[in-house]
Each structure stands twice: as C-alpha cells, then as structure tokens.
Amino acid sequence: MINEKCKKDYIVSATAADFHIRAFACTTLNICEESRRLHNTSPVMSAALGRMLSAAAMMSIMMKGDGDKLTIQIKSDGPSGGLTVCADSHGNVKGYTPVPDVILPAKANGHLNVSGAIGNGDLIVVKDLGLKEPYVGRTTLQTGEIAEDMTYYFAASEQTPSSVGLGVLMNMDNTVRCSGGFIIQLMPDAGDDVIAVIEENLKSIKSVTEMLDEGLTPEDMIGEVLKGLDINFNETYDCAYKCDCSDERVEKALISLGEKEIVELIKENKDAEIHCDFCEKDYIFGPDRLKDILKKSRALNIKE
C-alpha cells in the first residue's frame, strides 16, 4: 500500500560515506497525474513523460540560483516525437510530448514499452544559470528507457558517475498509481570500497515502482540504495507541476514577433491565437488587443 507520505510530492537530498556520495530521491504522484490529465497521455506516454518529470524535479534542486532554469529534451525518431520538460530551481516542473496518445504492446515482461515509444535519438540538457551562455550537454540515447539515458548523460557530459532510477506505475483506469525516482552520484574521491557497496545494493533492490507501491518513501529508497553506508539526510523540498505561462508573457512573445506580423493580423482583422504546449491553455488576442500591443511595441522601439 502506498505510504500516505508519498501522496505529497517532494524531494529529499542526502550525503553518505563521509560526503563521498550525494543522493536525491523523490515521489511525484501528483506531478505525473497532472501531466497525464492535462495532456491526456496514453499509459506508455504517461510513463515516459513522468520519468522525465521526476528526473527534472531532482535536477532542479541541484541548481543554486533563484532564477536558474533547466530544460531536458529527447529528440528521437520514435512514434512519440520526443519529450520536453522544464524546471526552475524551486522544484516546479512542466512537460509535454508532441504525440501524447501513442499505443504500443507491452514488453514480454509486461512492462510498458517506453523505449519503443521513444526510439533512437539524443538527450539534450540545457541549464540557464544566469551566465552569458547557457550550458548545453548532448548525449546519444542508450536505451530510450530514460533512467539509463540520464545515467549515461551524467557520466559522459558532466563527468559525474551516477546511478539513476525512475519509475511510473499506472492504475487499471490509466491514472497514475505512483511515480518517483532517485539519483545517486559519486564524488571524485569516492573509494572502490564505497563503489562496491553501492553496486551490490543496486543488484538487490527492487524497482522504483515496486518500492513506492510497497510504501517506501524517498528516504527509504535512499536507505535501500545506500545501505551499509553512513547516510545523512539534508533538506526536503516540495515539488509540483507548474506552468509559468501568462497573459503578460504571451504578450511579450507577440511583441518579439515584430511590428510587421502584428500589423498584418490587424489589417486582416484576425485574432492571434497562442497555444501553450505545457498546460494546454489557449490565449486569444483580438484586433483591439493587438492594436494595444502594437503601440507598446512601437514605444519600446522608440526607447531603444
């Protein structure tokens, strides 16, 4: 039975083995269910997007700046058309997939065929840390199962040996039953003895969805992966599915199109329709509103 504590989305951070390891774990039931509801995803796409959202939530709290932003994309040739998730440094995440209704037969072991939906391609991580240029890391997908691809990304692009576990379990009515994951990272001076303990633990632990479905919390998951090592739990962070689109942001996007495009819409007496892929909200700006936006655009150009 799912632990009542896991019905609230949160992330926990920890260190272990005299600070030679850092660890993160999360439960994201509400995030993944909100994503499923918004995008009406099929079970396999609920799992794919949910795994990415859990990874982004944990990576979000690794960022330190108040305005830092993270984007993780999968560009691939599978029927899903790829995935995009974004996060800020406060545990707020959002995501979408171009083809949310992919239906595939389950794998031979009964698991959802996430790798079949994803296909072959690249994993791209963009971190906007307020510097002149954002950090961009790009690696080739290893399995399309996302956890293994994130593990490879950390090792190849950030030179941080890691183990990533992610999972989403669906109910029979296609709602999300539980979801979450963990990220375990070795610091540069971690010894072979520490590595050996983690490797043995990883061989024996159950899957993320099994652990969560049996009532284990994020703290418990870290305890399982780092069993036998001195664990110190640090902070707990709330996380949520939150889209930051707004009328004001869409207006700024229209201004950025330039006067020519806005004038053409006004002349043709057409509405400007903007759709947010992350929350499925539609913004409609009629001719009168576009005239106001045109005035603002011209005022900005004069100032510049």
C-alpha positions, 0 to 999 in steps of 0.5 A: 500500500502506498505510504500516505507520505508519498501522496505529497510530492517532494524531494529529499537530498542526502550525503553518505560515506563521509560526503563521498556520495550525494543522493536525491530521491523523490515521489511525484504522484501528483506531478505525473497525474497532472501531466497525464490529465492535462495532456491526456497521455496514453499509459506508455506516454504517461510513463515516459513523460513522468520519468522525465518529470521526476528526473527534472524535479531532482535536477532542479534542486541541484541548481543554486540560483533563484532564477536558474532554469533547466530544460531536458529534451529527447529528440528521437525518431520514435512514434512519440516525437520526443519529450520536453520538460522544464524546471526552475530551481524551486522544484516546479516542473512542466512537460509535454510530448508532441504525440501524447496518445501513442499505443504500443504492446507491452514488453514480454515482461509486461512492462510498458514499452517506453523505449519503443515509444521513444526510439533512437535519438539524443538527450539534450540538457540545457541549464540557464544559470544566469551566465552569458551562455547557457550550458548545453550537454548532448548525449546519444540515447542508450536505451530510450528507457530514460533512467539509463539515458540520464545515467549515461548523460551524467557520466559522459557530459558532466563527468559525474558517475551516477546511478539513476532510477525512475519509475511510473506505475499506472492504475487499471483506469490509466491514472497514475498509481505512483511515480518517483525516482532517485539519483545517486552520484559519486564524488571524485574521491569516492573509494572502490570500497564505497563503489562496491557497496553501492553496486551490490545494493543496486543488484538487490533492490527492487524497482522504483515502482515496486518500492513506492507501491510497497510504501517506501518513501524517498528516504527509504529508497535512499536507505535501500540504495545506500545501505551499509553506508553512513547516510545523512539526510539534508533538506526536503523540498516540495515539488509540483507541476507548474506552468509559468505561462501568462497573459503578460508573457504571451504578450511579450512573445507577440511583441518579439514577433515584430511590428510587421506580423502584428500589423498584418493580423490587424489589417486582416482583422484576425485574432492571434491565437497562442497555444501553450504546449505545457498546460494546454491553455489557449490565449486569444488576442483580438484586433483591439488587443493587438492594436494595444500591443502594437503601440507598446511595441512601437514605444519600446522601439522608440526607447531603444 
